[in-house]
Amino acid sequence: MGYRKLMPCIFIYEGKAVKWFDDREVLSENVVALAQNYSDLGADELLIFDLSDTDEDHDEAIDLMRKISRVIGVPMVAGGNINREEDVKKILYAGAKRAILNFSRPESAELIEEVYKRFGKEKIAVSLNDFDALFKQQHLIEARCSEILFMHRLDLNSVVDVTEVPSVVLTDTMEEKEIFKILKSKGVKGVSGKFVSQQDFDFGKFKRTCEEKGIQMDSFENYFEFSEFTLNSDGLIPVIVQDYMTNAVLMLAYMDEEAFYHTIKSGKMTYYSRSRKKQWVKGETSGHYQYVKYLSVDCDKDTLLAKVEQIGEACHTGNPTCFFQTVAGTDYDAKDPLKVFESVYATIADRKENPKEGSYTNYLFNKGIDKILKKVGEECTELIVAAKNTNPEEIKYEMSDFLYHAMVLMVERGITWEDIIHELAER
């Protein structure tokens, strides 16, 4: 199963973080700050559960998930209160990597078919309380989801004999030996629960202990040693830093050997300050961390390129990038709305020409124009309903959903954004 993950869990009830599924004692009033703390301490992923009893609390929990996804530098997997396809959509649009379907509920077997067609198996996880549900629904689970969350301590070695779907174990044990036992199981990709959800948990220290016991923990695997780089006269290597989504150049900094290996181990960009003569973690005082997505070296091995997820602003002046002062020429907005629309349109068009198994876009094309028109109408209605509410976040994701389905219709009928822009300009 390769590298193992440590995945703290957060249970949301009435807008607060509580201790456990059946323990509603408040753990933290500030759910978002708790999630950010786990991320900053070195968690590999976060599990979020909505324990709400009312529609109002459910909507609040979704809002909190959305806010969490904006401040953490690790993936989020979320579940709870999922009763229909729309609930899965809201959780995924809130930023979750996967939505968790509770397979202790009989209706989840029918629901997983619906959400699989729309979102694909990579976006779906299932939770199981025991092996019985796995045995009964094994074929369906293996075909329709990419991760199993066991909500119980089991004979995990036997999981390997039953399924190859990666498993995560959520446990209430506080015994370190039990955690080691879980992580050593071949069928497990990660562990969650009370032990790794302690608010002052030292993830780095625990990972080092795990590695001493022969457990490979999730981290960046470096293909170059620092000694292989060509350093400048100060024994440093320059690092060009880019935003991994927009490719905007954020800053230029330097690394020594210690900073390089700290970056690899921690997943946070760490540099050597030439003025202060010491190592520094970007964001350790401001909170504007840079989480590593990709590191490469140039052909001469004398410059590193880092693609990062930037939290907040990169520059100490408060600007998004350190390169904000024009010397010559004209800069172009990397978030040009037309470029974004054309990029999404191109992806949809590619799906039609080169179908991909499990693609929701291909599902729409295969069903034909009537299904596409039906979805455009449904999404338009959902946008109208969202606009009647006071939450602008809901309007944003419903508008995005509507525009996506409108673009599927455009591709189906051979209409381009150039056609639309020309028509608007003529008006």
C-alpha positions as CSV (number, residue, x, y, z in Angstrom):
1,M,0.0,0.0,0.0
2,G,3.0,2.3,0.0
3,Y,3.1,5.4,2.3
4,R,0.7,5.8,5.2
5,K,-1.2,8.9,6.1
6,L,-2.2,10.5,9.4
7,M,-5.7,12.0,9.1
8,P,-7.2,14.0,12.0
9,C,-11.0,14.1,12.1
10,I,-13.4,16.9,12.9
11,F,-17.0,16.4,13.9
12,I,-19.2,19.4,13.3
13,Y,-22.4,19.9,15.3
14,E,-24.3,23.1,15.5
15,G,-21.4,25.0,14.0
16,K,-18.8,23.8,16.5
17,A,-16.3,21.0,16.7
18,V,-17.4,18.2,19.1
19,K,-15.4,15.3,20.6
20,W,-16.9,12.3,18.8
21,F,-19.9,10.9,17.0
22,D,-21.7,10.2,20.3
23,D,-20.0,12.8,22.4
24,R,-21.3,16.3,21.7
25,E,-19.1,18.0,24.2
26,V,-17.6,21.0,22.5
27,L,-13.9,20.6,21.5
28,S,-13.5,23.9,19.7
29,E,-15.8,26.9,19.0
30,N,-13.8,27.7,15.9
31,V,-13.9,24.8,13.5
32,V,-11.9,26.5,10.8
33,A,-9.1,27.4,13.1
34,L,-9.0,23.8,14.4
35,A,-8.7,22.5,10.8
36,Q,-5.9,25.0,10.0
37,N,-4.1,24.0,13.1
38,Y,-4.1,20.4,12.1
39,S,-2.9,21.3,8.6
40,D,-0.1,23.5,10.0
41,L,1.0,20.8,12.4
42,G,1.7,18.4,9.5
43,A,-1.5,16.3,9.0
44,D,-1.7,14.5,5.6
45,E,-5.4,14.8,5.1
46,L,-8.5,15.9,7.2
47,L,-11.7,13.9,7.7
48,I,-14.8,16.1,8.3
49,F,-18.1,14.8,9.5
50,D,-21.4,16.7,9.6
51,L,-23.5,15.6,12.6
52,S,-26.2,18.1,12.1
53,D,-29.9,17.4,12.8
54,T,-31.5,20.2,10.8
55,D,-31.3,21.6,7.3
56,E,-30.1,24.9,8.7
57,D,-27.2,23.3,10.6
58,H,-26.4,21.1,7.6
59,D,-26.0,24.3,5.4
60,E,-23.8,25.8,8.1
61,A,-21.6,22.7,8.2
62,I,-21.2,22.9,4.4
63,D,-20.2,26.6,4.7
64,L,-17.6,25.6,7.3
65,M,-16.2,22.9,5.0
66,R,-15.9,25.5,2.3
67,K,-14.0,27.9,4.6
68,I,-11.8,25.0,5.8
69,S,-10.8,24.1,2.2
70,R,-9.6,27.7,1.7
71,V,-7.2,27.7,4.7
72,I,-5.7,24.2,4.8
73,G,-2.9,22.9,2.7
74,V,-3.9,19.3,2.6
75,P,-6.8,17.3,1.1
76,M,-10.2,17.2,2.8
77,V,-12.6,14.1,2.8
78,A,-16.1,14.8,4.2
79,G,-19.3,13.0,4.9
80,G,-22.3,12.9,7.2
81,N,-25.9,13.9,6.4
82,I,-25.7,12.6,2.8
83,N,-29.2,11.6,1.7
84,R,-29.2,12.5,-2.0
85,E,-27.0,13.4,-5.0
86,E,-27.3,17.1,-4.2
87,D,-25.6,16.6,-0.8
88,V,-22.6,14.9,-2.4
89,K,-22.4,17.8,-4.9
90,K,-22.4,20.4,-2.1
91,I,-19.7,18.6,-0.2
92,L,-17.5,18.3,-3.3
93,Y,-18.1,21.9,-4.4
94,A,-17.1,22.9,-0.8
95,G,-13.7,21.7,-1.7
96,A,-13.7,18.0,-0.5
97,K,-11.5,15.6,-2.3
98,R,-14.1,12.8,-1.7
99,A,-17.5,12.5,-0.2
100,I,-18.2,9.7,2.2
101,L,-21.3,7.6,1.8
102,N,-22.5,5.7,4.9
103,F,-23.0,2.1,3.9
104,S,-24.6,1.1,7.1
105,R,-27.7,2.8,5.5
106,P,-29.4,0.6,2.9
107,E,-30.3,3.6,0.7
108,S,-26.6,4.3,0.1
109,A,-26.3,1.4,-2.3
110,E,-28.7,3.0,-4.6
111,L,-27.3,6.5,-4.1
112,I,-23.7,5.4,-4.9
113,E,-24.9,4.5,-8.4
114,E,-26.3,8.0,-9.0
115,V,-23.2,9.9,-7.7
116,Y,-20.8,7.5,-9.5
117,K,-22.4,8.4,-12.8
118,R,-22.1,12.1,-12.1
119,F,-18.8,12.4,-10.3
120,G,-16.8,9.2,-10.9
121,K,-15.4,6.7,-8.4
122,E,-12.4,8.9,-7.4
123,K,-14.8,11.3,-5.7
124,I,-16.5,8.7,-3.6
125,A,-15.5,6.9,-0.4
126,V,-17.7,4.6,1.7
127,S,-17.8,4.1,5.4
128,L,-18.4,0.7,6.9
129,N,-19.0,-0.3,10.5
130,D,-18.1,-4.0,10.0
131,F,-17.2,-6.6,7.5
132,D,-20.8,-7.7,6.8
133,A,-21.6,-4.7,4.6
134,L,-18.3,-5.3,2.7
135,F,-19.2,-8.9,2.0
136,K,-22.7,-8.1,1.0
137,Q,-21.8,-5.1,-1.3
138,Q,-18.2,-6.0,-2.3
139,H,-18.7,-5.8,-6.0
140,L,-20.6,-2.5,-5.8
141,I,-18.1,-0.9,-3.5
142,E,-15.1,-2.0,-5.6
143,A,-16.7,-0.7,-8.8
144,R,-18.0,2.6,-7.5
145,C,-15.6,4.0,-4.9
146,S,-11.9,4.6,-4.4
147,E,-11.6,4.4,-0.6
148,I,-13.1,2.6,2.3
149,L,-13.3,4.1,5.8
150,F,-13.6,1.5,8.5
151,M,-15.4,3.0,11.5
152,H,-14.3,0.1,13.8
153,R,-11.2,-1.8,14.9
154,L,-11.1,-5.0,12.9
155,D,-8.8,-7.8,12.0
156,L,-7.3,-5.6,9.3
157,N,-5.0,-8.1,7.8
158,S,-8.0,-10.0,6.5
159,V,-9.1,-6.8,4.6
160,V,-6.4,-7.5,2.1
161,D,-7.9,-10.9,1.4
162,V,-11.3,-9.4,0.7
163,T,-10.6,-6.2,-1.3
164,E,-7.9,-4.2,-2.9
165,V,-9.7,-0.9,-2.3
166,P,-7.4,1.3,-0.1
167,S,-8.7,1.6,3.5
168,V,-8.6,4.2,6.2
169,V,-9.3,3.2,9.9
170,L,-11.0,5.6,12.2
171,T,-10.6,4.5,15.8
172,D,-11.2,5.8,19.3
173,T,-8.1,4.1,20.7
174,M,-5.5,6.3,22.5
175,E,-3.0,3.4,22.6
176,E,0.1,4.1,20.5
177,K,0.8,0.4,20.0
178,E,-2.6,0.0,18.5
179,I,-2.0,2.8,16.0
180,F,1.3,1.2,15.0
181,K,-0.5,-2.1,14.5
182,I,-3.1,-0.5,12.2
183,L,-0.5,1.3,10.2
184,K,1.5,-1.9,9.7
185,S,-1.5,-3.6,8.1
186,K,-1.0,-4.1,4.3
187,G,-4.6,-3.1,3.7
188,V,-4.4,0.3,5.3
189,K,-3.4,3.6,3.7
190,G,-4.0,5.8,6.7
191,V,-5.4,6.1,10.3
192,S,-7.7,8.7,11.8
193,G,-9.5,9.1,15.1
194,K,-8.8,10.4,18.6
195,F,-5.1,9.7,18.8
196,V,-4.1,11.7,15.7
197,S,-6.7,14.3,16.4
198,Q,-5.1,15.6,19.6
199,Q,-4.8,19.4,19.2
200,D,-1.1,19.5,20.1
201,F,-0.1,16.3,18.2
202,D,3.4,16.4,16.8
203,F,2.9,14.8,13.4
204,G,6.5,15.1,12.3
205,K,7.8,13.4,15.5
206,F,5.3,10.6,15.3
207,K,6.2,10.0,11.6
208,R,9.8,9.7,12.5
209,T,8.9,7.1,15.2
210,C,6.8,5.2,12.6
211,E,9.7,5.2,10.2
212,E,12.0,3.8,12.9
213,K,9.6,1.0,13.2
214,G,9.6,0.3,9.5
215,I,6.4,2.1,8.6
216,Q,6.7,4.3,5.5
217,M,4.9,7.5,6.2
218,D,3.5,10.0,3.6
219,S,6.1,12.5,2.6
220,F,7.8,13.8,-0.5
221,E,10.4,11.4,-1.9
222,N,13.4,13.3,-3.2
223,Y,15.1,12.0,-6.3
224,F,18.2,14.3,-5.8
225,E,20.4,14.7,-2.8
226,F,21.5,18.3,-2.0
227,S,25.1,17.4,-2.7
228,E,24.1,16.9,-6.4
229,F,23.1,20.5,-6.9
230,T,25.5,23.2,-8.2
231,L,25.6,25.9,-5.5
232,N,26.5,29.5,-5.6
233,S,29.5,31.0,-3.9
234,D,27.6,31.2,-0.6
235,G,26.8,27.4,-0.7
236,L,23.1,28.1,-1.5
237,I,20.8,27.3,-4.4
238,P,18.2,29.8,-5.7
239,V,14.5,28.8,-5.7
240,I,12.0,30.3,-8.1
241,V,8.5,29.9,-6.6
242,Q,5.3,29.6,-8.6
243,D,1.6,29.3,-7.8
244,Y,0.8,25.8,-8.8
245,M,-2.7,26.8,-10.1
246,T,-2.0,30.0,-12.0
247,N,1.8,29.6,-12.7
248,A,2.2,33.2,-11.4
249,V,5.8,33.7,-10.2
250,L,5.5,34.5,-6.5
251,M,9.1,35.1,-5.3
252,L,12.8,34.2,-5.4
253,A,14.5,32.8,-2.4
254,Y,17.5,30.6,-1.4
255,M,18.0,27.2,0.3
256,D,20.9,25.7,2.1
257,E,21.1,21.9,2.8
258,E,19.1,22.1,6.0
259,A,16.3,24.2,4.4
260,F,16.1,21.8,1.5
261,Y,15.6,18.7,3.6
262,H,13.2,20.5,6.0
263,T,11.1,21.4,2.9
264,I,11.1,17.8,1.8
265,K,10.2,16.4,5.2
266,S,7.6,19.0,6.3
267,G,6.0,19.8,3.0
268,K,6.3,23.5,3.7
269,M,8.7,25.8,1.8
270,T,11.7,26.5,4.0
271,Y,14.5,28.9,3.0
272,Y,17.8,30.3,4.2
273,S,17.8,34.0,5.0
274,R,21.0,35.6,3.8
275,S,20.4,38.7,5.8
276,R,19.6,36.9,9.1
277,K,22.0,34.0,8.5
278,K,19.4,31.4,9.5
279,Q,16.7,29.0,8.2
280,W,13.1,30.2,8.1
281,V,9.8,28.6,7.2
282,K,7.8,30.8,4.9
283,G,4.6,31.9,6.8
284,E,5.8,30.9,10.3
285,T,5.0,34.4,11.6
286,S,2.4,35.6,9.1
287,G,0.5,32.4,8.6
288,H,1.1,32.7,4.8
289,Y,2.6,29.3,4.3
290,Q,3.6,27.8,1.0
291,Y,2.7,24.1,0.7
292,V,4.9,22.2,-1.7
293,K,3.2,20.6,-4.7
294,Y,6.2,20.0,-7.0
295,L,9.9,20.6,-7.0
296,S,12.2,20.4,-10.0
297,V,15.7,21.4,-10.9
298,D,17.0,23.0,-14.1
299,C,19.4,21.4,-16.6
300,D,22.5,22.8,-14.9
301,K,21.2,21.8,-11.5
302,D,21.9,25.3,-10.1
303,T,18.3,26.5,-9.7
304,L,15.2,25.0,-8.2
305,L,11.6,25.6,-9.4
306,A,8.9,25.1,-6.7
307,K,5.2,25.0,-7.5
308,V,3.3,25.7,-4.3
309,E,-0.1,26.3,-2.8
310,Q,0.2,29.8,-1.4
311,I,-1.8,30.7,1.6
312,G,-2.4,34.4,1.8
313,E,0.0,36.8,0.1
314,A,3.6,35.8,-0.9
315,C,5.1,39.2,-0.4
316,H,5.8,40.9,2.9
317,T,4.3,44.1,1.4
318,G,0.9,42.5,1.3
319,N,1.0,42.0,-2.5
320,P,0.1,38.5,-3.9
321,T,3.5,38.3,-5.5
322,C,6.9,40.0,-4.9
323,F,7.0,40.9,-8.6
324,F,4.3,43.7,-8.6
325,Q,6.4,46.7,-9.8
326,T,6.3,47.2,-13.6
327,V,9.7,48.0,-15.2
328,A,8.7,47.8,-18.8
329,G,5.8,46.4,-21.0
330,T,2.3,45.3,-20.0
331,D,1.3,42.5,-17.8
332,Y,-1.7,40.3,-18.5
333,D,-4.2,39.0,-16.0
334,A,-3.6,35.3,-15.5
335,K,-7.2,35.0,-14.3
336,D,-8.7,36.4,-17.5
337,P,-12.3,35.1,-17.3
338,L,-12.4,34.3,-21.1
339,K,-9.2,32.2,-20.7
340,V,-10.9,30.3,-17.8
341,F,-14.0,29.7,-19.9
342,E,-12.1,28.6,-22.9
343,S,-10.0,26.2,-20.8
344,V,-13.1,24.5,-19.4
345,Y,-14.7,24.5,-22.8
346,A,-11.6,22.8,-24.3
347,T,-11.7,20.1,-21.6
348,I,-15.4,19.4,-22.3
349,A,-14.8,19.3,-26.0
350,D,-11.8,16.9,-25.4
351,R,-14.1,14.6,-23.4
352,K,-16.5,14.4,-26.3
353,E,-13.7,13.5,-28.8
354,N,-11.8,11.3,-26.3
355,P,-14.3,9.7,-23.9
356,K,-13.0,8.8,-20.4
357,E,-14.5,6.0,-18.3
358,G,-16.4,7.3,-15.3
359,S,-16.6,10.9,-16.7
360,Y,-19.8,12.7,-15.9
361,T,-19.3,14.9,-19.0
362,N,-19.2,11.7,-21.2
363,Y,-22.3,10.5,-19.3
364,L,-24.2,13.6,-20.5
365,F,-23.0,13.3,-24.0
366,N,-23.9,9.6,-24.1
367,K,-27.4,10.3,-22.9
368,G,-27.9,12.9,-25.6
369,I,-29.5,16.4,-26.0
370,D,-32.6,15.7,-24.0
371,K,-30.6,14.8,-20.9
372,I,-28.3,17.8,-21.3
373,L,-31.3,20.2,-21.7
374,K,-32.9,18.6,-18.6
375,K,-29.7,19.3,-16.6
376,V,-29.4,22.9,-17.8
377,G,-33.0,23.4,-16.7
378,E,-32.4,21.8,-13.3
379,E,-29.3,23.8,-12.7
380,C,-31.0,27.0,-13.7
381,T,-33.7,26.3,-11.2
382,E,-31.2,25.6,-8.5
383,L,-29.5,28.9,-9.3
384,I,-32.8,30.7,-8.9
385,V,-33.4,29.1,-5.5
386,A,-29.9,29.9,-4.4
387,A,-30.4,33.6,-5.4
388,K,-33.4,33.8,-3.1
389,N,-31.2,33.0,-0.2
390,T,-28.8,35.4,1.5
391,N,-25.6,33.2,1.2
392,P,-23.5,34.5,-1.8
393,E,-21.3,31.3,-1.6
394,E,-24.3,29.2,-2.6
395,I,-24.9,31.5,-5.6
396,K,-21.3,31.1,-6.7
397,Y,-21.2,27.3,-6.9
398,E,-24.7,27.1,-8.4
399,M,-23.8,29.7,-11.0
400,S,-20.6,27.7,-11.7
401,D,-22.6,24.5,-12.0
402,F,-25.1,26.2,-14.4
403,L,-22.2,27.6,-16.6
404,Y,-20.6,24.1,-16.8
405,H,-23.8,22.5,-18.0
406,A,-24.4,25.4,-20.4
407,M,-20.9,24.8,-21.9
408,V,-21.7,21.1,-22.4
409,L,-24.8,22.3,-24.4
410,M,-22.5,24.6,-26.4
411,V,-20.1,21.8,-27.3
412,E,-23.0,19.5,-28.2
413,R,-24.4,22.1,-30.6
414,G,-21.0,23.4,-31.9
415,I,-21.2,26.9,-30.4
416,T,-18.0,28.4,-29.1
417,W,-17.2,31.2,-26.7
418,E,-16.0,33.3,-29.7
419,D,-19.6,33.0,-31.1
420,I,-21.1,34.2,-27.8
421,I,-18.7,37.1,-27.4
422,H,-19.3,38.2,-31.0
423,E,-23.0,38.1,-30.4
424,L,-22.7,40.2,-27.2
425,A,-20.4,42.6,-28.9
426,E,-23.0,43.0,-31.8
427,R,-25.6,43.9,-29.2
